[in-house]
Amino acid sequence: MQQRQARDARLDLFKGVALLIIFINHVGGNPLAKLMPARFGPSDSAEIFVFISGYAIALAYGPVLAERGFAACQRKALGRCRQLWTANIMTLLVSALVVALAVHVGDLPMEASNRLESFGPLFDTPVTAMAWHLVLMYLPFAFDILALYILLVALAPLFLWTYARFGYAAVALSLVLYLVAQAMPGLIPPNLWDEDWNFSPLAWQCVFFLGTSLALVVRSGRVRLPRSGWLLAGSLTLLVGMALWKFAASDIGHALTPTALQGWLPEQSIPWADKDTLGPMRLLHFLALACAVALLVPRDAGWLRSAPAGLLIACGRHSLPVFCVGVVLSIAGTAVLLAERSSVTVLAVNLAGIAVLLAMAMVLERRRTRRQRAKQAPSLVSSPTPSQPGAALPETP
């Protein structure tokens, strides 16, 4: 019987960071989004979320496959998909209510933001839109990543079974599918609102199952990430180089560079870095980022037990409700900034949204802790006494 690997706090912490960044980026017209990591390289919080989700899948479902077989593992995955699917529908309906209030009560034009405009099909043809949404083919703004997650969770048991039977051949197959997505970028599911998904499942399954594979390798103990100064230096060099490249190709970079030197600047940003197909440079940037973080942040780092880290860890541990509420708050924040865009309003939208997400995560974490303590509490069990053969005394802790 396989032992379940102890939970790595770094996974929940960086997943929590990714969720807060996703919220900030999803607020339309948010100046703070220009300071997020995506402005300093081709990859962003989406890769972090998908990679860590793949890692967590291996820890949750790998032991089920080993102990109870493929059928039980697939049932567990489909049960999780049902939860995600339900959350997807409920988030859509609540977000649509926010949009309706913004448009009909706040008198905001729906065309003022693609966040609001993406809900147009739901108001124009609600039955058709909901039917397409149920099969994940109508996805308003920000709903693509949850649909991708549903699909990948459903496929995870098959990958785990293939890895258990054929080892690294499963990883090789994932890489082949990734290359197919690069060669044929049009292989993306349709979307009633925006032509197709923003994430190609054929491409993004690669980063998801790379996370799954890493978790399986770490659990087996066969391979460890080398604590190499050269590896860290190479990763940091690549990250800094791509950040400088992206800055040099930007309008700000051209404006700050003397005219005599502008001929040396790149005319275009980093190539092969499309988000929908997870371009090779984007994937390389994320892998360098993951490697650098793994080397710089040890698993037993003391600051991971601090209060601020605890807030982020709670966010990552309760990622589904945090993400769903974050989507609703980002739609509401977009409407607020459309109505009044001042520095005070921008600050209030961001701080209020982050505060709500952190507070909700802490409430959910405390409830989870109380449930765990209740399960671990010693029960009163009887033991036989001389006078009553069937009677029992309380069991000592």
N, C-alpha and C positions, 0 to 999 in steps of 0.2 A: 504493500500500500504506500503510495507516494505521500510524503509530508508536504503540507502546504507551506510555501515560502512566507516568512515573516514580512509584513507590509513595510515597504520602503517609504518613509515619510517624504523623501524627495519627489516621488512620483505625484503624490497628492498636492504637494506645495506648488510644483511647477504647473500642474494641471489647473490649480486654483488661480495662479498668475495668468495663465492663458485665458481662462474664462473672464477675468476682469478686463483683460486687453480686448477680448472679443466684444464685450459690452461697450467699451469706449469706442472701438472702431465702427460699431454698428449704429451709433448715434449720428444721424445725418448732419453734416455741417459742423462737426465737432472739431475745433482747432487742436484739442489735446491729442487727437488721432495722429497728427503730424509728428508727435514726439514718441510714438510707439515704435517697437523694434523693426516693424516692416519698413520703416523709412531708412533703415541702415543696412538693409540686405534684402535679397529676394524672398526668403522664407518669412513666415509670420506665425502667429499663435495657432493657426489651423493645423500646421504640422505638429506642433507640440501636443495639441489635444488628441489628434488622431494617433500619433505614435504611442503616447502614454496609454490611451484606451486599448490599443493592441497589446501592449505589455500587460495591462491588467487582465485582459481576457485570458491570457495564458495562465495566470495565477489562479483565476477563478474557475476556469473550465478544464484546464489540463488534468488536475487530480480527478475530476468527474469522469473524464474519458478513460483514465487509467484504472479507476476503481469500479466503474459501473458500465463502461462501454460507450460506443458511439451513439446509440439510440438515446440513452439518458442524457448525454452531453448535448445532443441536438434538441431534445425537449427543453432542457434548461435554457439554451440559447433562444429558442423560439418563444419561450415564456418572457425572456428579457425583451425580445423584439416587440412582443405585444404591449409591454409596459411603455417602451419608447414610442410605439405607434400611437398609443392612447395619449401620451404626453404631447406628441406632435399635433394631434387634433385639438386638444384642449388649448394649447398655446396659440394655435391659429385662431380659434374662436375668441379668446380673450384679446389677442392683438387686433382682430377685426373690430371688436367693440371699441378699443382705444382709437383706432382710425376713424370709426364712425363718429365718435365724440369730437375728434379733432376737426373733421370735415363739416359736420352738420351743426355742432354746437360752437366750436371754435372758429368756424367760417374760414378754414384753411383750404386752399385749392389742392386737390389730390395730386395734381401734376407738379406741385412745387418740390416734391422729393420722390425719388424712385422708391424709397421705403414705403411711402403711402401709396404711390401709384401701383406698386406690385399687388395691392389688395383689390385693384379695380375689377378683375374677373370675378371675385367673390361677390361683389355688389351688383355687377352687371348680369351675371348668369350664375346665381348661387348654387343651384342644383348641379349644374355641369362642373363648376369649380370644385365643389365638395367631392363629387365623384372622382374627379382626377386627383384630388388631394389624397383620397383614401388609398390610391394606388401609387402615391408619391410622384405624380406627374404634374401636379400644380403646387409649386413651392414658392411662396412669396420671399421677399428679401430676407436673408439670414436663416432660412429653413433648410437650405441645401445640406449643410453639414450634419444635421440630425438625420436626414434621409440617408445620407452616405453611411452614417454610423449604424443605422438599422440594417442596411444591406450587409455590411461587413460583419456584424455580430451574427447574422444568419449563416454566413459562410465560414465563420471561425471554426466550428467543429470539424468541417471537412479539411481545413488546413491542418488542424491539430492531428487529425487521424493520418493524413498524408505524411506529416512530419514524423509521427511515431512509427510509421511503416517504412518510410524511405529516406528519412533524415533530411539532409540539405537539398535533396531533390525538390522538396516542397518550396524551399527558398528560391531555387533556380527557376521553378515554374512561375513563381510570383514575379521574378525579374523579367521573364519572357513576356508575361502579360503587360508589364510596364513598358517594355520596348514596343509591343504592339500598339499601345496607346500613343506612344510618341510617333510611330509611323502612320497611324490612322487616327488623328485627333478628333475626327468626327464621330467616333464611337462613344457618344455620351447620351444618356437617357433624355427624352424630351421634357420640356417644362412649359406648361400652358401660358405662363407669363413671360418668360425670358428665353424662349426658343429651346434651351436645354439647361441641364444642371450646370452649376458653377464648378463642380468637382467631377472629373471623370472617374468612375469606380475602378476601371481597368488600371488607371495610373495610381490613384490614391490607395488602392489596396496594398501597394508596395510598401509605403511607409507604415501602414497599419500592421502588416504581417512581419515587417522588419522588427517592429516592437515586440510582436509575439515571439518571434524567433530568438531575440535577445533574451527575453524572459526565460524561455526554455533552456537556452545555453547556460545562463547564470544559475538556474535551478539545478541543472545537472552537475555543475561544478567542473565541467571539462575545460572551459575557457574562461579566463579572467581578462578584463581590460588592462593592458599593461600600463603601469604608472611611469610612463616615459616622458621625460622633458621634451624630447624631440617631437613626440606626438602632440603634446600640448602646444608647443611652439608652432608646429605646422597648422594646427586647427586655428589658433589665434591669428596667424599670418593670413590664412585664407579669409577669415571673417573681417579682419581690418582691410584687406585688399579689396574685397567686394564692397565694403562700406565706402571706401574712397572712390571706387569706380562709380558707384551709384550717385555719390555726391558730385563728382566731377561732371557727370552727364546731365545733372539737373540744371534747371534755370538759375538757381541760386549759385551753383558752382560756376557756371559761365559768367554770371554777373560779378562775382568776386575775383575772378581770374583776370589778370592784366591782358589787354588785347593782344600783345605780342606772344603770349603763351597759349591763347585759346585754340590755336591750331593743334596743340598736343592733346587737347581734351577729347574724350570719346563723344561722338555725336549722338549715340544711342545708349540707353541703359543696358544693363547686363542681359545678354542674349540667352535664349533657351531657358527662360525662367517663367514661362506661362504658369498661371495658377491653376487653370482648369485641368491641364494635362500634367501638372507637377513636373515642369521642365527640368532637365538634368542639372542645370546650375542651381536651381532652387532646391532640389534634393541634396546636392552636394553641400550647399550652404547649411541646410538644416543638420546634416550628419556631422559637419564640423562643429556646429553649435552644440549638439548633443554630446559630442565627445569632449569638448572643452568644459562643459558644465559638469559632466561626470568626473572629470579629473580635478576640477577646482572645488567641487562641493562633495566632500566625503560623506558616506552614509551616516556616520556617527557624529557629524558636526554639531557642536553644542548649541549653536544659534537656532537649529531646527526645533529645539524645545522651548524657544522663547514665545511670548504671547503674540507678537505680530505674525510669526511663522505659523502659530497655531490657528490663527484666523484663515490664512491662505490654505493650510492643510485641510481645514474643515470645508472650505469651498471646493477643493478638489475631491474630497471624499464624497460629497453630495453634489456631484457635477450635474446630474440631470435636472433637479429642481433649480439649481443656480443658473444653468444655461437657459432654461425655459423662462424663468422670471426675468433674466437678463434681456432676452429678446423682447418681452413686453415692455420693459423699462426703456430699452433703446428706441422703440417706436414712440413711446410717450415723450422721451427726451427729444427726439427729432421734432415732434409737434411743438414742444415748448420753444425750441430754438428757432423754429419757423415763425412763431408768434412774436418772439422778442429775442434778438441775438445781441446780448451785451456780455461784457466780461463777467459780470456778477451772475447772469443767468447761466452762462457756460460753466462757471465754477460750481454753481448750485446743482445743475443737472448731473455733473460728473460725481461730485461728492455725495449727493443724495443717492444716486444709483449704486455706487460702490458700498455705501453704508448699509443700504437695504440688503444687498447680496451678502455682505459679511454677517450682518445680524441674523439673517435667515439661516445661513450656514451654521452659525454657532448654536442657534436654537435646535436645529436638526441634529447637530453633533451631541448636544446634551441629552436629547431624547434617546439617541442611539446608545450613549454611555449608560443611561439609566436602565434601558432594556437589557444591556449586557450584564449589569450588576444584578438585576433581578434574576436572570438565568443562572448566575453563578452562586446565588445565595444558597446556603445549605438548607436542605429540606429536613423536616422532622419526621424521622422514620422510627417505627417501633421495633423492638427486639424482644424475644420471649423472656418471661419471668418465671421463677419456680412455681408460683401459685397459678399462673395463667400461661399455659404452654404457648398459646397463640398471641399473647400480649407482647408489647414491645416498649422499649425505652427510647428517649430521644438519642439520635446519633450524634456523637461528638464531632465538632468541626475538624 
